[in-house]
Amino acid sequence: MKTNQKTPASVFSYDGIPPAGQLIPLGLQHVVAAVVGVITPAIIISGSDVCNLSVADKTILIQAALIITAIATLLQLFPIFGRIGARLPVIMGISFAYVPTLTAIGMQFDLPTILGAELAGGFVAIFFGIFVKKIRVFFPPLVTGTVIFTIGLSLYPTAVRYMAGGDALSPWFGGLRSWAVALLTFAVVIYLNNFAKGIWKLGALLFGMIVGYIAAFFVGIVDLSSVSGASWVSLPPIMPFEIKFVPSAIASLAIVYIVNSVQTIGDLTSTTMGGMDRLPTDRELSAGIIGQGVISVIGPFIGGLPVASYSQNVGIVTVNKVINRAVFAFASCVLLAAGFMPKFAALLTTIPQCVIGGATLSVFSTITMTGIRMITSEGPFTMRKSSVVGLSVALGTGITQVSGCLSGNGFPEWVATVFGSSSVVVATILAIILNLVLPKEETK
């Protein structure tokens, strides 16, 4: 006897819709793993020490972060024209990897300059995606790992400053209350990461921030006044911020876009190898990076920051082998719904900076260790690798730690902006050059 009922799809196949009892918890698992990474860069960039946005503008930036992450992921799942989006099970959204350069641009200029550089950087990513086979030769694991290692190092001062209270003018900065809450948050994250299992381990950052937020509330450093005035539901405003194009800022961020495009190749490869037992095709890699670039072109028009693939969610795929795109689409819809709720975004703006610092310190250390793993992924740590990594990191971080070292007589103003504001730019350029000119070790 024939039946019209369709058999639910397996969560281990890409197409089809699995049962709700599997789809919902597996989708929420990805939301929990990603949500802190989605909102925290927006909170950092909107802070008083970077762009100094009002509470209303900060809410818009967080709202846009949630929406852009949802759209970026959906584009990767459901490509346009078969060329924009990888059609692979990945979560893509606002990324910590851009924070050092965005912070430097924001402190020297403003948010509109960040958005202008992002828009231009999106076109750089599209170009990289189109010619990925020819360009990626300049970014072997040694170079990419060096850059990611530098990104992690450059984020540590941000984490420690936030643990201390964030704003030096804050009455809580450097005080016992800020550090107590930060260290409590940090301890919870470390415990869950190392001793918990399942959703508790995957959501270590989120649960750590919840504990830290409750503690901060009881010690009196949570201000909820901004939440009452926010609406429950609203569409994101179009062009909430001006967009400015500053060539030096564009040059700085363009380099980071190239590096993150290479990182996307790594994440897409890990996804297909870990979840599908195959390597990604050149077309998938190209389309994934092009999709990343297209979203970065769209993002500035609603206040969204630059996007990249989420390695923590790739890790989930490699562990549970769940690749059904309906699971990822459900996670995207949850983030999208949250993005249409300004009251929820306003609540997120009340998270104290000490809580953010305590939670993200482990994230930044993970970024650093990821760089080290990439550096050593192709054999032992040789003298040549030591030279490429050591010299690139030394010059990159050294220049940024000496204020005004590129602002003296003979240097045009743009030199300090491009090379003196972010250690990532100098480290990237020098790592590429050294990898090309230093003699290769003889293979035995």
Steps between C-alpha positions, in 0.01 A plus 500: 500500500642840400522789741550871443692546820866580453767336713685765705851569376806393693701767683805339338384589148522852361151530349156437644338590831567279805250452784441805721624307802843484338498821298422741785758389762773455237425845358497662844835336565649710220326815629645451848849441357488808274297769676777642720729531198221674309428778748830560677693668214212747463510573873878555492496726193211711634672548837610834639868425437445430127203662321318627811150436365180596676288226658252521208776464238662220698165318492482543122851358460414189703166461320681520165761246616229241565324566170817503287617174658166338414506626141867403449429145619187464288694617195758227559221242532289619206737652241394759244575416135711209622796738543415702811509262793673165550190281556675353802391464865679796658413785733638833377473825691663798669856402589755573775778474241429852374482660846866618532488685168144627552601629843797687355287656227222589743735664748671709230190574292144386571235236424414641153866452401484139623189439289659655192810284539277197550309568179824529304637192677197304385598561139855387585357173633290457186811552285690249715219249463497533122877445471546283810702229323766750388514716814498239778857394412618809689323384817628157603429386858826660619391847388135464598593352837740788569226752429240321713756470781557877477125567506468300822790682665363840402164418662642430847521867609133540403400204717702621800370856465146370496567276802613810686177681412552617142487878523774666704248771597259244643470496879542122482822503295785313669289436808440183699142462378597503132781252547295272726219476244749459213690221672176324599387508137842381387497214753155379390605502134819308576314245712231436240752480216709238678265303724150529349349309208233552238315831492676621815839470334386645167332794675781565747535865397126565516451332837810669639362839398163419655665418834718811473201717413305377805801566723546847349134577562528415867812713549329797334678546168210418264292790365166389352364849432551475123284188462163650592507753215580246227218362286416130489505456123631717217673471167866606489538855368656545157816712506493562877855632477690703244753315283840663447785386277848565639771341281736419786225328700391306192856379441531377859174307500549361148804304618298350787226402254751305295627319808148415612419370153787255543361408844163435335670251270624319809157498663323377186760229460459391862122492452506277192774273631351469848133477403500371142825300474621693196692809400307809384496571128665810358154628412380461860803684636464780246125537553538497879752785497295696244196461726706629791595803292146570381370507858777744594386726217139487624580524872599867525159608371331368817792547740645149481870433564729269293425127490697176495431131552464376860763243591317401821200390296725317257625311804144390579460361148822303521388346831133414440512465117163683472501675161127542426454856381155524659677485838719795404207686344307464826796644692509792254128564545543514879776761462292688242199513732721629781632769266148634447458555877666828607408433862710184491787692337465774763522238775826378351643853521467482879757219528782653709836520329667298776269208414592525131870510586478195725319301233702601194849451643468128429375576147802715427735236637331243274563724200866524594533123542325445166776704340766287667332179382494630142866601518604150610249311283752437223785336684728601789569857610820571306740795504334635183156490660645661811633788289173554311286490813734670743601793279146561370342498846784702651478783249120495484440514874803717567388783273155520658646512851712808427258786447593738217796295376379542140381860533828688483649721230497345153204270560166598346202474733357189333807291590418513871137407430577204274808358671507649849148443627465121471767236553314268262579706189876513550520137612307387192713689251830399659395135533414486129832660401713284729325182390579588138864610540643278774655182361302181544643226721646205320282193524678182596 
